[in-house]
Amino acid sequence: MSSKRKVLLMGKSGSGKTSMRSIIFANYIARDCSRLGPTIEVEHAHVRFLGNMVLHLWDCGGQESFMENFLMSQKDQIFKNVQVLIYVFDVESREFEKDLRYYQSCLEALLQNSPNAQVFCLIHKMDLIEEDKRDETFKKREADVLRYSELAATPLGERSNAVCQCFKSSIWDETLYKAWSAIVYHLVPNVNTMEDKLAKFGNVLEATEVILFERATFLVIAHAVLSPHKDPHRFEKVSNIIKQFKLSCLKMGSKLDSIQVRNSRFTAFIDTFTQNTYVMIVVPDGKVSAPMITMNVKNARKVFEAIETKQ
Amino acid sequence: MDSDLDDDGDDLRYGIDEEYDYPDSRPTVILMGHKRSGKTSIRKVVFQKMSPNETMFVESTARITRDTICSSFINFETIEFPGQMCPFDDSLDPIGIFQKCEALLFIIDAQAELQEPIATLVEYFCRAYKINPNIKFEVFVHKADGLTEEARVETKFNIYHQVKETIKDQIEVDLQVTYHLTSIYDHSIFEAFSKVVQNLVKQLPTLERLLDVFNQSSKVTKSFLFDILSKIYIATDSEPVEMNIYELCCDMIDVTLDLSSIYGVGENGANYDENSQAIIRLKSEQVMYLRQVNKHLALVFIMKEDGNEKVGFIDHNFGVFKQGIEQVFRVKNRGLHF
């Protein structure tokens, strides 16, 4: 049983849609993205996510002539049966007002044709803003986006899903993983069951944290936090760290199997888990026995494989 | 444990603790080059963990910057001369500076015009040589990432020839100059710096021998002794270095330290302690190990996995190796005091 989900990727030309798609789903590294050319009309990409779920990405070229077509003649074709719209804004855009108006038109078209779609907005290329001004700039842009979202939604009555979520992102750091993890989180069924099981599993191991990653993209799909941690951004940081290492392994023609890192205060195990996932277990003890953890991971594997096939 | 290390620290020639350090024994590395050739970016990327894309925001250096790197195994002092200033100006005390200098790095932007920088390079090298003939001369042909493979080799070759000829004409000495192709966007800058530093580490042959013995007895295929802060390798065994293995080892250090700074930071903010270690298994039946040697050093090695659990065996061999390392630095130090 495979389920196909239509994901629209839209935004002004040059805002970075194809770059981020290539990094997340096609193992590009950030530096290689400068070689990508502009997208003509729509590029379709089917990516297998979590094994039996297929994301059908519609990467929509952002040049104005294409945008006009999408909104006029191809309106039905583009905006029907959409599960997710990801709209990308270039934070440094000189015509932000214009971008917002296009966004409003797209959102209107979407709400008419796929009333239940989820909307995510990414304020992209944040790395171009000086570090201490990033939060402020993001807040300003976010407020603008939300204002226009409401403008699009109001004439259609109560449409709560149109009030979208905004994320700041940059292909040069972990913010990209945070944004995309949040997006796929909405697409994965059974997240709650998985998190329950993860918490139980973590308790058995006396772990502080158990995180489940999708195998190909290393996006976080579920996590169980058993004792509080002060860094709210750690999930995407770990995604980024391991993904980079995975790419280094690929360059050598090899593949990552497992990682074990310790010091006096903790041990972290990252291991291949089910067919479609990696798991990370953090134990607050630098001397915990590795074979014990490995054996438990092996046993838990069956349970999680069963949950996955149920999907 | 920590205090033990400190005691060892002040015994070391390239010692560890700043407060006991003899200021004169610091190896001084001098960075020179025309303006916008990338001197500050190199320093920031190698020693201050700046990510390469952030160097876009680095501003042009206006005055001489002296930077002492203490948190690293190598007590580096880098002096950076801004491109528009002549380091041999009398007011800058060139004799004092260059007499202490052990390695002189000249950075040439491979993507820019070459004639002027080459002329400056030759002039500076000759003048520095007159002050101190023991300096190791190194040239970084920098920003090589923007060139094709052919252009890189050609550029390096051109520079090599011109420099060799002109220096011969000027001071009639065949100066030993080492050339490196570098870029901050890949590991080549770390590789080049490693070579420069190894040139300065006097215990190098002994360390190499130690690593060889360790490899043979533990069935290890390749091992590096890393300075954890800068990812420079102080020594490696006598097998040739494969660039991609070295890169993977660098990346392993990143993974270890990055995960440790998320989950294993102590009260003092340290993420690297005497129990720091990592094991990474690859599907190609290779296993990589990282073990803490002392506050600044780590041994990273890679071996074939044959299914047998050999952790105890490796632990023992590593213990012996660690003792060996401590002795190497102690003996050397005693020698110095005579």
Interface residues (C-beta under 8 A of the other chain):
Chain A: A30 R31 D127 E130 W172 D173 T208 E209 H229 D231 R234 K237 V238 I241 I242 Q244 F245 S248 C249 K251 M252 G253 S254 K255 L256 D257 S258 I259 Q260 V261 R262 N263 S264 R265 F266 A268 V282 G286 K287 A290 P291
Chain B: S51 N53 E54 F57 Y185 N244 I245 E247 L248 D251 M252 D254 V255 T256 D258 L259 S260 I262 Y263 G264 V265 G266 N271 Y272 D273 E274 N275 S276 Q277 A278 I279 I280 R281 L282 K283 S284 Q286 E309
